[in-house]
Amino acid sequence: MTNSLSVFVLRRLLGALIFVVVVSTSALVLIRLAPGDATTDMKMSVADPAAIAAARSRLGLDRPIWAQAASWIGGLARFDLGTSSHYGRPVSGLVVERVGNTAILGGLALVMATLIGIPCGVVSGSRGGAGARVIAAASILLVAAPPMLLALALLYLAVTTGVLSVEPGSLLLPLLALALPMGAVIERLQSRATADTVHTPAFVAAAARGIPRARVVWLHSLRASLQPVLGVYGIIIAALFSGSVAVEAITSWPGLGRLMLDGLLSRDVFLVAGCALAGSFLVAIGNLTADVLRAFIDPRIREAA
């Protein structure tokens, strides 16, 4: 690794750390500002005011928001994410149990989306014909369908035909619901980048010199067109993990999305903040990986950073 690339990676690591802290702390503040709290059910059941006050004190809800946020940030250094009011367990343990499932689902969805989107984009962007039009039409249809809608459609298909398992913990259904729309987005980006690249004078000249078109497209053009596509991978990764919240809830996948939904419904401050911490960490790792790949492909990226 060159010195410039090392500096580039260190800067991105610092940015990732700041991102994770800001996102998780913001989640804690926002859930505190939202109407109601973890003692709302006690109030609705007309519980003893003394018991409600004791519960609020135990959960830290009687403290100012800024004081609770400061304590949260201090606890991050010890990986102390507080105790879940809903589960009555340390949030760190709950998050560790679920983060692996979300990482597996999101990582496999990103790999599948890439393996589908990049080759299809090269095909549709480098040639015309019926095949390219079919790919483009299918991509536009999937781009218009958010993961939640596609998950519902796949769930209906699975229930009516039995072609997909709907058992809790089954991977294929949530994987397809996340990967297909993202693959369509990647295909559209790669198609445009490939079309722009293959019509540049350099590649037209290479084809004129007798270099096989397949080599021009799949070797030289692909590498040149990957840079702008990788440039938006950070956005794609963020959209992937944000979409997984709804998909996991619909398909009963035991990941962070389901856990965060439980935290939101029960107004569990620390659980929501802990899930946001883990989710933002996964997004930061994905962004860092995409940035490093871009810098490796195009040295101008790290020199300009």
C-alpha positions in Angstrom: 0.0 0.0 0.0 1.5 3.3 -1.0 1.8 6.2 1.4 -0.9 8.2 -0.3 -3.3 5.3 -0.1 -2.5 4.8 3.6 -3.3 8.5 4.3 -6.5 8.2 2.3 -7.6 5.1 4.3 -6.8 6.8 7.7 -8.8 9.8 6.7 -11.7 7.6 5.7 -11.4 5.7 9.0 -11.6 8.9 11.0 -14.6 10.0 9.0 -16.3 6.6 9.5 -15.8 6.8 13.3 -17.3 10.3 13.4 -20.2 9.1 11.3 -21.0 6.2 13.6 -21.0 8.3 16.7 -23.1 11.1 15.2 -25.7 8.7 13.8 -26.1 6.6 17.0 -26.3 9.7 19.2 -28.8 11.4 16.9 -31.0 8.2 17.1 -30.9 8.4 20.8 -31.8 12.1 20.8 -34.6 11.7 18.3 -36.3 8.8 20.1 -36.2 10.9 23.3 -37.8 13.8 21.5 -40.6 11.6 20.0 -43.9 11.6 21.9 -44.1 9.0 24.7 -41.4 6.8 26.3 -40.9 3.4 27.7 -43.3 4.1 30.6 -46.2 5.2 28.4 -47.9 1.8 28.7 -47.6 2.1 32.5 -49.3 5.5 32.3 -52.1 4.2 30.1 -52.8 1.4 32.6 -53.0 4.0 35.4 -50.1 2.6 37.3 -48.9 4.0 40.6 -47.1 7.4 40.0 -44.3 6.3 42.3 -43.7 3.2 40.2 -43.7 5.3 37.0 -41.2 7.7 38.6 -39.0 4.8 39.7 -39.1 3.3 36.2 -38.2 6.7 34.6 -35.3 7.1 37.0 -34.0 3.6 36.4 -34.1 4.1 32.6 -32.6 7.6 32.8 -35.7 9.2 31.3 -35.8 11.8 34.1 -32.5 13.2 33.0 -32.1 16.0 30.4 -31.5 14.8 26.8 -28.1 16.3 26.6 -27.0 14.5 29.8 -28.2 11.2 28.5 -26.5 11.7 25.2 -23.2 12.6 26.9 -23.4 9.4 29.0 -24.2 7.4 25.9 -21.1 8.7 24.1 -19.0 8.0 27.2 -20.3 4.5 27.4 -19.3 3.8 23.7 -15.6 3.6 24.7 -16.5 0.7 27.1 -19.0 -0.8 24.6 -21.6 -0.1 27.2 -24.8 0.6 25.2 -27.1 0.6 28.2 -29.9 -1.8 29.1 -33.0 -2.4 27.0 -36.2 -1.4 28.7 -38.1 -3.8 26.4 -36.0 -6.9 26.8 -34.4 -6.2 30.2 -31.0 -7.2 28.9 -27.8 -5.3 27.9 -28.2 -3.8 24.5 -24.7 -4.8 23.5 -25.6 -8.5 23.8 -28.8 -8.1 21.8 -27.0 -6.2 19.0 -24.2 -8.7 18.8 -26.8 -11.5 18.4 -28.5 -9.8 15.5 -25.8 -7.8 13.7 -24.3 -10.9 12.1 -27.6 -11.8 10.5 -28.0 -8.3 9.1 -24.4 -8.3 7.8 -24.9 -11.7 6.1 -28.2 -10.5 4.5 -26.8 -7.2 3.4 -23.4 -8.5 2.3 -24.9 -11.3 0.2 -27.5 -8.9 -1.3 -24.7 -6.5 -2.3 -22.7 -9.3 -3.9 -25.8 -10.7 -5.7 -26.8 -7.2 -6.9 -23.2 -6.6 -8.1 -23.0 -9.9 -9.9 -26.3 -9.2 -11.6 -26.0 -5.5 -12.2 -22.5 -5.1 -13.5 -22.6 -7.7 -16.3 -26.1 -6.8 -17.3 -25.1 -3.1 -17.4 -22.1 -3.9 -19.6 -24.4 -5.8 -22.0 -27.1 -3.2 -22.2 -24.7 -0.3 -22.4 -22.4 -1.7 -25.1 -24.8 -3.0 -27.6 -28.4 -2.6 -28.8 -31.0 -5.1 -29.7 -33.8 -6.9 -28.1 -31.7 -8.3 -25.2 -30.5 -4.8 -24.2 -34.1 -3.5 -24.3 -35.4 -6.4 -22.1 -32.7 -5.8 -19.6 -33.4 -2.1 -19.5 -37.2 -2.6 -19.1 -36.7 -5.1 -16.3 -34.3 -2.8 -14.5 -36.6 0.2 -14.7 -39.5 -2.0 -13.3 -37.4 -3.2 -10.4 -36.0 0.3 -9.7 -39.5 1.6 -9.3 -40.3 -1.2 -6.8 -38.9 -0.5 -3.3 -37.6 -3.5 -1.4 -40.7 -3.4 0.9 -43.1 -3.7 -2.0 -41.0 -6.4 -3.6 -40.8 -8.3 -0.3 -44.6 -8.3 -0.1 -44.9 -9.4 -3.7 -42.4 -12.3 -3.2 -44.2 -13.2 0.1 -47.5 -13.5 -1.8 -45.8 -15.5 -4.5 -44.3 -17.8 -1.8 -47.5 -18.3 0.0 -49.6 -19.0 -3.2 -47.1 -21.2 -5.0 -44.7 -22.5 -2.4 -41.6 -21.7 -4.6 -40.0 -19.8 -1.8 -39.9 -20.7 1.9 -41.7 -18.3 4.3 -40.3 -19.9 7.4 -38.8 -17.4 9.9 -35.0 -17.3 9.3 -35.3 -18.4 5.6 -32.7 -16.4 3.7 -33.7 -16.5 0.0 -36.9 -14.4 0.2 -35.3 -11.4 2.0 -32.2 -11.8 -0.1 -34.1 -11.5 -3.4 -36.2 -8.6 -2.1 -33.0 -6.6 -1.3 -30.7 -7.7 -4.1 -33.0 -7.3 -7.1 -33.8 -3.6 -6.8 -30.2 -2.8 -6.0 -29.0 -4.9 -8.9 -31.3 -2.9 -11.2 -29.9 0.4 -9.9 -26.4 -0.9 -10.5 -27.3 -2.1 -14.0 -28.7 1.4 -14.9 -25.5 3.1 -13.6 -23.2 0.6 -15.3 -25.1 0.8 -18.6 -24.8 4.6 -18.8 -21.1 4.5 -17.8 -20.3 1.7 -20.3 -22.2 3.6 -23.1 -20.1 6.7 -22.4 -16.9 4.8 -22.3 -17.2 2.7 -25.4 -17.9 5.7 -27.5 -14.8 7.7 -26.5 -12.1 8.2 -29.1 -9.6 5.9 -27.3 -11.8 2.9 -27.4 -13.1 3.6 -30.9 -9.4 3.7 -32.0 -8.7 0.5 -30.1 -11.5 -1.3 -32.0 -10.2 0.2 -35.3 -6.8 -1.3 -34.7 -8.3 -4.7 -34.7 -8.5 -5.4 -31.0 -11.5 -7.7 -30.5 -14.6 -5.9 -29.4 -15.2 -8.3 -26.5 -11.7 -7.4 -25.1 -12.3 -3.7 -25.5 -15.7 -3.9 -23.7 -15.1 -6.5 -21.0 -11.5 -5.5 -20.1 -10.6 -2.0 -21.0 -14.0 -0.4 -21.0 -15.2 -2.2 -17.9 -12.3 -0.9 -15.8 -12.7 2.6 -17.0 -16.5 2.6 -16.4 -16.3 1.1 -12.9 -15.0 4.2 -11.3 -18.2 6.3 -11.6 -20.3 3.3 -10.5 -18.2 2.7 -7.4 -18.5 6.3 -6.7 -22.2 5.8 -5.7 -21.7 2.5 -3.9 -21.8 4.3 -0.6 -25.3 5.5 -1.4 -26.2 2.0 -2.6 -24.9 0.4 0.6 -26.8 2.9 2.8 -30.0 2.3 0.8 -29.5 -1.5 1.2 -29.3 -1.4 5.0 -32.1 1.1 5.3 -34.3 -1.1 3.1 -33.4 -4.1 5.2 -35.3 -2.7 8.2 -38.7 -3.1 6.4 -37.7 -6.3 4.6 -36.5 -8.0 7.8 -39.7 -7.1 9.6 -41.9 -8.4 6.7 -40.0 -11.7 6.2 -39.2 -12.4 9.9 -35.5 -12.3 9.3 -33.8 -12.1 12.8 -31.6 -9.1 12.2 -31.1 -5.5 13.3 -34.1 -4.3 11.4 -36.5 -6.5 13.3 -34.8 -5.5 16.6 -34.9 -1.8 15.8 -38.6 -2.1 15.0 -39.2 -3.7 18.4 -37.2 -0.8 20.0 -39.2 1.9 18.1 -42.6 0.3 19.0 -41.6 0.1 22.7 -39.9 3.5 22.7 -36.7 1.7 23.9 -34.1 4.6 23.8 -31.0 2.5 24.2 -32.1 -0.3 22.0 -32.8 2.1 19.1 -29.5 3.9 19.6 -27.6 0.5 19.8 -29.2 -0.7 16.5 -28.4 2.6 14.9 -24.8 2.3 16.0 -24.5 -1.2 14.6 -26.3 -0.3 11.3 -24.2 2.9 10.8 -21.0 0.8 11.5 -22.0 -1.6 8.7 -22.7 1.3 6.4 -19.4 2.9 7.3 -17.5 -0.3 6.6 -19.2 -0.6 3.2 -18.5 3.0 2.3 -14.8 2.6 3.3 -14.5 -0.5 1.2 -16.0 1.2 -1.8 -13.7 4.3 -1.3 -10.6 2.1 -1.1 -11.6 0.2 -4.3 -12.1 3.5 -6.1 -8.8 4.8 -4.9 -7.1 1.6 -6.0 -8.7 1.7 -9.5 -8.1 5.5 -10.0 -5.0 6.9 -8.1 -6.3 10.5 -8.8 -9.0 9.8 -6.1 -6.5 9.4 -3.3 -4.3 12.2 -4.5 -7.2 14.6 -4.4 -8.4 13.5 -1.0 
